[in-house]
Amino acid sequence: MSAAGTAGTAGTAVPEEPQDPALTVHLNGSGGAIKGWVVIDTLVDGLAMGGTRMTAGVSEEEVAGLARDMTEKFTLAGLRIGGAKAGIVADGTNSGGAAREETFRTFGRTVKPLLHGGIHLGIDMGVTPADRAVFFAEAAYDPRYRLGAPDMPIDWRTYYEPLIDATGHGVGVAAVTALEASGRTEPARVVVQGFGAVGRAVARFLEDRGHIVVGIADIQGTISADRLPVAELVAITDQFGAIDRTRLPQDVKLSGEPDAWLDVDADILILAAQKYAINAENAHRLRAGLVVEGANLASSAAAKEKVAASGAGLAPGVIASIGGAASAALAVTRVVPFDLEAQARKAWVFDWVGDRVRQNTRNLLEIAASRAGDPLPELLAVRRKERG
């Protein structure tokens, strides 16, 4: 398997990425009413990409932070594309209907110049593949065709939808890699905070490798037991990650207390839901010895400092949760070997994601062991130099 390179030495003189976004676009709607933003953090070869988030509380500051995360993900992965993100202020858990469709039609009309100009926008929290299909169609945007690049031989849905578990796969690889580095050999107890596509995929990944899921949190609260049946819970979970409480297996504990997932005794905590799930106010409750970020901006800066001071390890999302973004970027930049048949192509993408996550996790741990302080800036500087 290929590797993403090796970490360099402290003090490597590499120019830093710009601190301000390259471009921020305020969305007021074209032929309809929407409020939101597209933040283009960086452009590489005239390209940038990132997901579209729709929540009632999304802000310009949040979208900018998410776009910077995308820049760092692609830098660490060695992909020649910049980071961007879109945010729409609306309730993303709305089940559907004409109003939702019109929101995404308006969004598509509004961002059409960006999509056709090299800014690929995908899905994120509150936005489904069906929503993406609506705004792609309204913008007459087809990722198969891009000026100056070979045409993709398959449509976007055929390529991307089989890769829905790629982010969870990468998060699982980061967790297993960190466990191996610690010398642990026995099964780990796992709590998964957030049971959307990423949370479900990483729960299956870790269970398949002999680890024990003891806690799962969704929007309604926390479910825990000595061993939770992941497949049974996946079967009763909706597209937004809400578990049907009327169909729960017997002998599980329920808690509606805020952040009750922090109180479940576990070795690994997977963060796969909202922004700043661990923050300065709740970080002291952390019981797990390893935190793996499977969501964007999953921990605040203050929380990261407290986690490090407690002696727990943390695999940041810009390393662990690259799967979905990288899968899309590999296609947009035409790196994927499209001549492979479907299953082989999927395996190639998953292997590529796993290789990058594994190597970056190992290198981050090596840097952390060699000096005090946050190792991520040094690793980013090394990868930035490698990418050129």
C-alpha positions in Angstrom: 0.0 0.0 0.0 1.1 3.5 -0.7 2.1 6.0 2.0 1.5 9.7 2.2 5.1 10.5 3.1 6.9 11.0 6.3 6.9 13.7 8.9 9.8 16.2 8.8 11.7 17.8 11.6 10.7 20.6 13.8 11.4 24.1 12.4 10.9 23.2 8.8 10.7 26.6 7.0 7.5 26.3 4.9 5.2 29.2 4.0 2.0 29.2 5.9 -1.4 29.2 4.3 -3.1 32.6 4.2 -5.1 33.4 7.3 -8.1 35.0 5.6 -10.3 33.2 3.1 -9.7 33.8 -0.6 -13.4 34.7 -1.1 -16.6 34.9 0.9 -19.9 35.0 -1.0 -23.1 36.0 0.8 -26.1 34.1 -0.4 -29.4 36.1 -0.6 -31.1 33.9 -3.1 -31.6 34.1 -6.9 -35.3 34.1 -7.6 -36.1 32.9 -4.1 -35.3 33.6 -0.4 -32.3 32.0 1.2 -29.7 33.2 3.6 -26.2 31.7 3.7 -22.6 31.8 2.6 -20.0 30.1 0.5 -16.5 30.5 1.8 -13.6 29.7 -0.5 -10.7 29.3 1.9 -8.0 28.5 -0.7 -7.7 27.8 -4.4 -5.3 25.2 -5.8 -5.0 25.1 -9.6 -8.2 27.2 -9.7 -10.2 24.5 -7.8 -11.8 24.3 -4.4 -14.4 22.1 -2.8 -16.4 21.3 0.3 -19.8 20.3 1.5 -23.0 22.3 2.0 -24.3 22.5 5.6 -27.9 23.4 6.4 -28.8 24.1 10.0 -30.9 26.8 11.8 -27.8 28.1 13.6 -25.1 28.0 11.0 -23.1 31.2 10.8 -20.5 32.8 8.5 -17.8 32.2 11.1 -18.7 28.5 11.2 -18.7 28.2 7.5 -15.2 29.8 7.4 -13.9 27.4 10.0 -15.3 24.5 8.0 -13.7 25.8 4.8 -10.3 26.1 6.6 -10.7 22.5 7.8 -11.2 21.4 4.1 -8.0 23.2 3.1 -6.2 21.3 5.8 -7.7 18.0 4.9 -6.7 18.3 1.3 -3.2 19.5 2.3 -2.7 16.5 4.6 -4.0 14.1 1.9 -1.7 15.6 -0.7 -4.6 16.5 -3.1 -4.3 19.4 -5.4 -7.5 21.2 -4.6 -8.4 24.0 -2.2 -11.0 24.1 0.6 -14.4 25.6 0.5 -17.7 25.2 2.3 -21.3 26.4 2.0 -23.9 27.1 4.7 -27.6 27.6 4.5 -29.6 29.0 7.4 -32.5 26.6 7.7 -33.7 23.6 9.6 -31.8 20.7 8.0 -33.8 18.0 9.8 -36.9 19.0 7.9 -38.1 15.8 6.3 -38.8 17.2 2.9 -41.6 18.7 0.8 -42.0 21.5 -1.7 -40.4 24.1 0.6 -37.2 22.1 1.0 -37.0 21.4 -2.7 -37.5 25.1 -3.5 -34.7 26.0 -1.0 -32.3 23.8 -2.9 -33.5 25.0 -6.3 -32.8 28.6 -5.2 -29.4 27.5 -3.8 -28.6 25.9 -7.1 -29.5 29.0 -9.1 -27.5 31.2 -6.7 -24.2 29.2 -6.7 -24.4 28.2 -10.4 -21.4 30.5 -11.3 -19.3 29.0 -8.5 -20.1 25.4 -9.5 -19.2 26.1 -13.1 -16.1 28.1 -12.1 -14.3 25.3 -10.3 -16.0 25.4 -6.8 -17.5 21.9 -6.2 -20.1 21.9 -3.4 -21.3 18.6 -2.0 -23.3 17.5 1.1 -22.8 18.0 4.8 -24.9 18.1 7.9 -28.6 18.6 7.1 -28.2 18.0 3.3 -28.9 14.7 1.6 -27.9 13.2 -1.7 -31.4 14.0 -3.0 -30.9 17.7 -2.1 -27.6 17.7 -3.9 -29.3 16.3 -7.0 -31.8 19.1 -6.9 -29.2 21.9 -6.7 -26.9 20.3 -9.3 -29.9 20.0 -11.7 -31.0 23.6 -11.1 -27.5 24.8 -11.8 -27.1 22.6 -14.8 -23.9 21.4 -13.2 -22.4 18.0 -14.0 -19.1 17.1 -12.3 -18.4 14.7 -15.1 -17.3 17.6 -17.3 -14.8 20.2 -16.3 -12.8 22.6 -18.5 -9.2 21.4 -18.9 -9.9 17.9 -17.4 -10.7 14.6 -19.0 -14.4 13.7 -18.8 -15.5 11.3 -16.1 -16.9 8.1 -17.8 -19.7 7.7 -15.2 -22.2 10.0 -13.6 -21.6 11.5 -10.2 -24.3 9.5 -8.4 -22.9 6.2 -9.7 -19.4 7.2 -8.6 -20.1 8.8 -5.2 -23.0 7.0 -3.6 -21.2 3.7 -3.1 -18.6 5.6 -1.2 -20.9 6.9 1.5 -19.0 4.9 4.2 -15.6 6.3 3.2 -15.5 8.8 6.0 -16.5 6.3 8.7 -13.8 4.0 7.2 -11.1 6.6 7.6 -12.3 7.4 11.2 -12.1 3.8 12.1 -8.6 3.5 10.6 -7.5 6.5 12.7 -8.8 4.9 15.8 -7.2 1.5 15.2 -3.9 3.1 14.2 -3.8 5.1 17.4 -4.7 2.0 19.5 -1.9 0.0 17.8 0.6 2.8 18.5 -0.4 2.7 22.2 0.4 -1.0 22.3 -3.2 -2.0 23.2 -4.2 -5.5 22.0 -7.4 -6.2 23.8 -10.9 -5.0 22.5 -11.7 -1.4 23.2 -15.0 -0.1 24.5 -16.4 2.5 22.1 -18.8 5.4 22.4 -20.1 6.9 19.2 -21.5 10.5 19.5 -23.7 11.0 16.5 -25.3 8.2 14.5 -25.6 9.6 11.0 -23.8 8.1 8.0 -20.4 8.6 9.6 -21.3 7.3 13.1 -23.0 4.2 11.7 -20.1 3.4 9.4 -17.4 3.7 12.1 -19.5 1.7 14.6 -19.7 -1.1 12.1 -16.0 -0.8 11.2 -14.9 -1.1 14.8 -17.3 -3.8 15.8 -16.2 -5.8 12.8 -12.7 -5.6 14.2 -13.6 -7.0 17.5 -14.2 -3.8 19.5 -17.3 -3.3 21.6 -19.8 -0.4 21.1 -21.1 0.5 24.6 -22.7 3.9 23.9 -24.4 5.7 21.0 -25.8 9.3 21.1 -28.3 10.8 18.7 -30.3 14.0 18.7 -32.7 12.5 21.4 -30.1 11.4 23.9 -27.7 8.6 24.8 -28.2 4.8 24.5 -25.8 2.6 26.4 -25.3 -1.1 27.4 -22.4 -3.5 28.1 -22.6 -4.3 24.3 -24.9 -2.6 21.9 -26.1 -4.5 18.8 -24.9 -2.1 16.0 -26.7 -3.8 13.2 -30.1 -3.7 15.0 -29.7 0.0 15.8 -28.7 0.8 12.3 -31.8 -0.9 11.0 -34.0 1.5 13.1 -32.2 4.7 12.4 -33.5 7.3 9.9 -31.5 9.2 7.3 -30.7 12.0 9.8 -29.3 9.7 12.4 -32.3 9.5 14.8 -32.9 6.1 16.4 -36.5 4.9 16.8 -37.0 4.7 20.5 -40.1 2.5 20.1 -38.1 -0.3 18.6 -35.0 -0.4 20.8 -33.7 -3.8 21.9 -34.2 -4.8 25.6 -31.7 -4.1 28.3 -30.4 -0.8 27.1 -30.1 2.3 29.2 -31.5 5.7 28.0 -30.5 9.1 29.1 -31.7 12.5 27.9 -29.2 14.4 30.0 -27.0 16.8 28.0 -23.8 15.2 26.8 -24.5 12.0 28.7 -22.3 10.2 26.2 -19.3 11.7 28.0 -20.2 9.8 31.2 -20.2 6.3 29.6 -17.2 4.3 30.6 -15.2 3.8 27.4 -11.7 3.6 25.9 -12.5 5.4 22.6 -14.9 8.3 22.0 -15.9 8.9 18.3 -17.2 12.4 17.7 -19.5 12.2 14.6 -22.1 15.0 15.1 -22.3 18.6 16.0 -19.7 21.4 16.1 -17.8 21.7 19.4 -19.3 18.6 20.9 -16.4 18.7 23.4 -15.8 22.2 24.7 -14.3 24.1 27.6 -17.4 23.5 29.7 -17.6 19.7 29.4 -14.1 18.5 28.6 -13.5 17.7 32.3 -16.1 14.9 32.0 -14.2 13.0 29.4 -13.5 9.4 30.4 -12.1 7.9 27.2 -8.4 7.7 26.7 -8.7 8.4 23.0 -10.9 10.8 21.1 -11.3 10.5 17.3 -13.0 13.4 15.5 -15.3 12.1 12.8 -17.1 15.4 12.4 -15.9 18.9 11.3 -14.9 21.3 14.2 -15.9 18.5 16.6 -13.7 20.0 19.5 -13.1 23.6 20.4 -9.5 24.8 20.7 -9.9 25.1 24.5 -11.2 21.5 24.7 -8.3 20.2 22.7 -5.9 21.8 25.2 -7.8 20.2 28.1 -7.9 16.8 26.4 -4.1 17.0 25.9 -3.5 18.1 29.5 -5.6 15.1 30.8 -3.2 12.7 29.0 -5.9 11.5 26.5 -5.0 11.3 22.8 -6.9 13.1 20.1 -7.0 12.2 16.4 -8.2 15.5 14.7 -10.9 15.5 12.1 -8.6 17.0 9.4 -6.7 13.7 9.5 -9.4 11.2 10.5 -12.6 12.3 8.7 -11.2 12.9 5.2 -13.0 10.0 3.5 -16.0 11.7 1.9 -14.2 14.9 1.0 -11.2 12.9 -0.4 -13.5 10.6 -2.4 -15.1 13.6 -4.1 -11.7 15.4 -4.6 -10.1 12.3 -6.1 -12.8 12.4 -8.8 -12.9 16.2 -9.3 -9.1 16.2 -9.8 -9.3 13.0 -12.0 -7.0 10.9 -9.8 -9.4 7.9 -9.6 -8.7 5.1 -12.0 -12.1 5.2 -13.6 -11.4 2.2 -15.9 -11.8 -0.1 -12.9 -15.1 -1.9 -12.5 -17.3 -0.6 -9.7 -16.3 -2.8 -6.8 -12.6 -2.5 -7.6 -12.9 1.2 -7.9 -14.6 1.4 -4.5 -11.9 -0.7 -3.0 -9.2 1.5 -4.5 -10.8 4.6 -3.0 -11.2 3.0 0.4 -7.6 1.8 0.3 -6.4 5.3 -0.7 -8.3 6.9 2.2 -7.1 4.3 4.7 -3.5 4.7 3.6 -3.5 8.5 4.0 -5.3 8.4 7.4 -3.0 5.7 8.7 0.2 7.5 7.6 -0.9 10.9 8.9 -2.1 9.4 12.2 1.3 7.7 12.7 3.3 10.8 11.7 1.2 13.0 14.0 1.9 10.6 16.9 5.6 10.6 16.0 5.8 14.4 16.1 3.8 14.5 19.4 6.2 12.1 21.0 9.2 14.2 20.0 8.2 17.5 21.4 5.6 19.4 23.4 2.7 21.3 21.9 0.3 20.8 19.1 1.9 18.6 16.4 -0.6 19.4 13.7 1.0 22.7 12.4 4.3 20.9 11.9 2.7 18.0 10.0 0.7 20.5 7.9 3.9 22.4 7.0 5.5 19.1 5.9 2.6 18.1 3.7 2.3 21.6 2.3 5.9 21.5 1.1 5.4 18.0 -0.3 2.4 19.1 -2.3 4.2 22.2 -3.6 
